[in-house]
Amino acid sequence: MAENEFVKTMIPNQVHNYIGATKLADPTTPTWQWLDPSANPIPPAPGAPGPGFEDWRAGQPGGPAAQYCMTINFNNGIYKWNDLRCSRSQNYICEKNAKWPKNMSTEQC
């Protein structure tokens, strides 16, 4: 996915960045969704058949059940997705309409 490759060019090494996807708060389902409803779907599990795109790090998503936010980070020479608790303070990358004002001091995602 070209957008995923573009995002990889924007993040520093060894830093997690939230990228706008969340796991539904139902612990019985591995359903992840983009906050932008027009985005391509995320398959129900890594490697699962179906429409969409996923780029999870090996063994992810995993860990505690309360890891509902998706990040991308660079580790061991590879950029991949990871799940983290949403309460962690992390950098983030957001997508904006190009027509929005470009005043970086006042703009928010």
Contacts in CASP RR format, 6 or more apart in sequence:
PFRMAT RR
TARGET T0000
AUTHOR 0000-0000-0000
METHOD contacts of the structure
MODEL  1
MAENEFVKTMIPNQVHNYIGATKLADPTTPTWQWLDPSANPIPPAPGAPG
PGFEDWRAGQPGGPAAQYCMTINFNNGIYKWNDLRCSRSQNYICEKNAKW
PKNMSTEQC
1 40 0 8 1.000
1 53 0 8 1.000
1 55 0 8 1.000
4 53 0 8 1.000
4 55 0 8 1.000
4 72 0 8 1.000
7 17 0 8 1.000
7 19 0 8 1.000
7 72 0 8 1.000
7 93 0 8 1.000
8 72 0 8 1.000
8 74 0 8 1.000
8 79 0 8 1.000
10 93 0 8 1.000
11 17 0 8 1.000
11 72 0 8 1.000
11 73 0 8 1.000
11 74 0 8 1.000
11 79 0 8 1.000
11 91 0 8 1.000
11 93 0 8 1.000
12 74 0 8 1.000
13 74 0 8 1.000
14 73 0 8 1.000
14 74 0 8 1.000
14 75 0 8 1.000
15 73 0 8 1.000
15 74 0 8 1.000
15 90 0 8 1.000
15 91 0 8 1.000
16 71 0 8 1.000
16 72 0 8 1.000
16 73 0 8 1.000
16 82 0 8 1.000
16 84 0 8 1.000
16 88 0 8 1.000
16 90 0 8 1.000
16 91 0 8 1.000
17 71 0 8 1.000
17 72 0 8 1.000
17 73 0 8 1.000
17 90 0 8 1.000
17 91 0 8 1.000
17 92 0 8 1.000
17 93 0 8 1.000
18 69 0 8 1.000
18 70 0 8 1.000
18 71 0 8 1.000
18 84 0 8 1.000
18 90 0 8 1.000
18 91 0 8 1.000
18 92 0 8 1.000
18 93 0 8 1.000
19 70 0 8 1.000
19 71 0 8 1.000
19 72 0 8 1.000
19 81 0 8 1.000
19 92 0 8 1.000
19 93 0 8 1.000
20 34 0 8 1.000
20 35 0 8 1.000
20 36 0 8 1.000
20 69 0 8 1.000
20 70 0 8 1.000
20 92 0 8 1.000
20 94 0 8 1.000
21 32 0 8 1.000
21 33 0 8 1.000
21 34 0 8 1.000
21 35 0 8 1.000
21 42 0 8 1.000
21 69 0 8 1.000
21 70 0 8 1.000
22 32 0 8 1.000
22 33 0 8 1.000
22 35 0 8 1.000
22 68 0 8 1.000
22 69 0 8 1.000
22 70 0 8 1.000
22 86 0 8 1.000
23 30 0 8 1.000
23 31 0 8 1.000
23 32 0 8 1.000
23 61 0 8 1.000
23 67 0 8 1.000
23 68 0 8 1.000
23 69 0 8 1.000
23 70 0 8 1.000
23 83 0 8 1.000
24 31 0 8 1.000
24 32 0 8 1.000
24 33 0 8 1.000
25 68 0 8 1.000
27 65 0 8 1.000
29 44 0 8 1.000
30 44 0 8 1.000
30 45 0 8 1.000
30 61 0 8 1.000
31 44 0 8 1.000
32 42 0 8 1.000
32 61 0 8 1.000
32 70 0 8 1.000
33 41 0 8 1.000
33 42 0 8 1.000
34 40 0 8 1.000
34 41 0 8 1.000
34 42 0 8 1.000
36 95 0 8 1.000
40 51 0 8 1.000
40 52 0 8 1.000
40 53 0 8 1.000
41 51 0 8 1.000
41 52 0 8 1.000
42 52 0 8 1.000
42 53 0 8 1.000
42 54 0 8 1.000
43 49 0 8 1.000
43 50 0 8 1.000
43 51 0 8 1.000
43 52 0 8 1.000
43 53 0 8 1.000
43 54 0 8 1.000
46 54 0 8 1.000
46 56 0 8 1.000
46 59 0 8 1.000
46 60 0 8 1.000
46 61 0 8 1.000
47 54 0 8 1.000
54 81 0 8 1.000
55 72 0 8 1.000
55 79 0 8 1.000
55 80 0 8 1.000
55 81 0 8 1.000
56 80 0 8 1.000
56 81 0 8 1.000
56 82 0 8 1.000
57 75 0 8 1.000
57 78 0 8 1.000
57 80 0 8 1.000
57 81 0 8 1.000
57 82 0 8 1.000
58 80 0 8 1.000
60 80 0 8 1.000
60 81 0 8 1.000
60 82 0 8 1.000
60 83 0 8 1.000
61 67 0 8 1.000
61 70 0 8 1.000
61 81 0 8 1.000
61 82 0 8 1.000
61 83 0 8 1.000
62 83 0 8 1.000
63 83 0 8 1.000
64 85 0 8 1.000
66 85 0 8 1.000
67 83 0 8 1.000
67 84 0 8 1.000
67 85 0 8 1.000
68 83 0 8 1.000
68 85 0 8 1.000
68 86 0 8 1.000
69 83 0 8 1.000
69 84 0 8 1.000
69 85 0 8 1.000
69 86 0 8 1.000
69 88 0 8 1.000
70 81 0 8 1.000
70 82 0 8 1.000
70 83 0 8 1.000
70 84 0 8 1.000
71 81 0 8 1.000
71 82 0 8 1.000
71 83 0 8 1.000
71 84 0 8 1.000
71 90 0 8 1.000
72 79 0 8 1.000
72 80 0 8 1.000
72 81 0 8 1.000
72 82 0 8 1.000
72 93 0 8 1.000
73 79 0 8 1.000
73 80 0 8 1.000
73 82 0 8 1.000
84 90 0 8 1.000
92 109 0 8 1.000
94 109 0 8 1.000
96 107 0 8 1.000
96 109 0 8 1.000
100 107 0 8 1.000
101 107 0 8 1.000
END
